[in-house]
Amino acid sequence: MAKGTCSVQGCGTPTKARGWCRAHYLRWSRRGGDVSVRVSRPRAKQVGYQAVHARLHRDRGPASTHACNHCGVTAQHWAYDHNDPHELIERIHPAGTVYSLDQKHYIPLCGSCHKLFDNVARPRACLDCAAAFLSVRADAKYCSARCRQRAHVKRKSTA
């Protein structure tokens, strides 16, 4: 077993090989050069929904360390505010998930506020008249009872 501490200045970890701790030895074996300098990979410009949320968690901490922006209870999720002019869509499900690379466009929300916020903020198209409308319900398909009834009559007459 190796004795002493790592020879890299400021590292007090016990040595494993070549006078370095395990972390510094691995750094040297992978890329050589100065083991005291940590080299990080550049961030990808285009990342997906999951990577954006991982970055939010890393950079701003978990949402649970913040209060919900709407009701003040402990937040559970980072929610996209739908205000980024350069928003992206990831096809996680048929409707797609809208997100942003800009962390300024995320707010901490509790579960119930997040659900209401996303459903209201997402515009929908009526299956009968194709008019755009907003709905609190995630399963809303028609802009009005009249369109829903008209679609029902059409389905019944074609069956």
N, C-alpha and C positions, 0 to 999 in steps of 0.2 A: 504494500500500500504506500502511495506517495506521501511525503511529508511536506509541510510548509503551506504557504498561501500563494495564490496566483500572482505571477510577476507583473501583470498589467496594473498600472497605477489606479488606485481607487477600488480595486476588486479584492476583497478579503476572503474569497472562496478557497477552500482547500484545493491543492493541485491534484491533477490526474495524470497529465503527460506533458513533457517538454517544459515544465515549469508553469504551465497554464491550468486553469480550471477546465472542466468539461466544455462549458459554453465557448470559451476562447479557443480551445483546441479545435472544436468542431468548426468554428468560424475560419480558422486558419486552414484546416483540411479541405474546406469547401471552396474557398476563393483565394487563399494565400494572402500575402501582403500584411498590412498593419492590422493586427487583431483588436486593437483598442478602438478602432473606428467602426461604428455600426453603419452599414449601408442598407438603406431601405429601398424597396422597389418603388418606382413611380406609380401613382394611382392611375388606373384605367380611366379614360375619359367617358366611356359608355359602359355603364354597369346596369345590372338588372334590379328588380324590385327588392329581392332579398338582400343583395349587397348594399343597397342604399340604407335599408333598415339596420344592417349590421354596422355600417358607418355611423348612423345616428346613435346607436347604442354605445359605440366606442367613443365618439366625440362629445356627445351631450349627456351620456349616461342613460341608464334605463328610464323609461317613462315613469316608472313607479316612484322615482325620486322627485317627481314634480306633481303639482296639483293640476287637476283637469281645468283647462282654459274656460270651460263653459259652466261647470257647477261647483268647482272647488274641491271635490273629493280627490283621493289619490288616483292619479292617472294610471292606465294600464297599457296604452298604446301610443305610438307616435302616429299622428294622422296627417295626411297630406291636405293642405288648405285649398287646393284647386285654383290657385291664383298665379301659377307660374306660366308665362306665355310660351315657354319651351318645354311643356310637359310631355312625357313619354307614355306609351302604352305597352304593357307586357301582356301577352296572350296566355295568362294563367288559366283562365276559363273563357268560355265563348264571348262574353261581353268585354273582356279585357280588364286589366287593372291599370289605372292611371297613376303615375307617380312622377316625382321630380328629382333631379340630381342636386338641386339647391336645398341645403338643409334649412335655410330660412323659411321655407314653405311647409315646415312640419310643426305641428303643435301637439302638446300632450293632452290626451283625452281619456276619460274613463270609458269602459266598454259600452255602456248604454248611449252616452253622448256621441261616441265614435260611430255607432251604428246609425243613429238618427242623422248625424252630420253627413255621412257618406251617401245615405239614401236620398236626402234632400238635395245634396250638391250634384248628384249625377242626373243629367237630363236623360229623358227617355223619349222614344218615338211610339206613338199610338199605332197598334197593329191594324186598326181599321182605317183611320183617316190620315195616318202618317204625321200628325201634328206633334210638335215637340212639347213636352210637359215635364213638370217636376212632381215627384211623389215621395212620400215618407216610406211607403211599402217597397220592399226590394222586388216583389213579384208583380208589380203593377204592369199591365200590358195595354190598358186603354186609358185615354185622357178623360173619359166621362162615362156615366152610366148609359147614356144614349149610344155611344160607340160600342160599349160592351154588349148591349142588347142587339144592336145591328149585326155584330159579328156572330152572336149566338144564332140569330135567324138565318144568316148566310150558311153557317155550318149545318144547321138543321135541314135546310132546303137542299143541300148537296149530298146529304147522307141518304 
